[in-house]
Amino acid sequence: MTEDPVRLLRSLFDAALAARYASAELHAHRALALQTLGREDEALCDYDRALALRPDFPSALNNRANILRARGA
């Protein structure tokens, strides 16, 4: 049985962040992986981290807004 590619990507992002390679891009990409898995609360946290590092990050802003819009917020 092969590992789900999205879960594998998430584990790679987790490892990179644990190694202190934090960047807005890395947080945003992990957020997208979490969002794809339906883990929206965790994705929002990562989008917030990405935006704290780079407030003008278009894809993080857009994807975060999409989650909130889907929730009716």
N, C-alpha and C positions, 0 to 999 in steps of 0.2 A: 504494500500500500504506500503510495506517495503522499507526501505532505502537501496540504493545501497551499498554493503559492502565496495567497494573501497572508496566511498565518506565518509562513516562512519569512515574508517581507517584514511583518511586524516584529518578529524575533530579531531580525537583522537590525532594524531601527532601534529596538530596545538595547541591543548590544552596543551599537554606535553611541547612543546617548549615555549608556553606563560608562563608556570609555571617555566620556567628556568631549565628544565631538558635536556638541550641541550647536545647532544653527537654526535659523528661522525655517530654512528649507527642509531640514531634517524633521523638525516638529510638524511642519505642514504635510509632509509626505506620510509620516506615521499617522497623523490625523485622518488622512484620506483612507489609509488601510483600515483604521478602526471604523471609520464611517461605512466603508464597504462591508465590514463584518456586522454592521448594525449596532455598534457600540458608540452611540452618538454622544453620550455624556463624556466619555473619555476623549472622543474626537474633539469636542468643544474645548476641553482643557488643553489639548495640544494646539489647537488653533489659537487659543488665547496666549499660549507660550510663544508661538511663532510671531504673533502680533506684538507681543511685548518686546521681542528682539528686533522686529522690523514692522512698525506700525502701518506702513504703506504697501504691504505685501498683497497684491491683488487676488491671487488664488486663495489665500487663507481667508481674506475678507469675504470673498464670494462664497466659498464652501461653508464657512461659518454661518453666513446669512441664509444659505439654502437650508441648513438644518433648522435654524430658528424659524424660518418661514414655514417649513413643513410642520412645525409644532404649533403654528399659529401665534408665535410670539412677535 
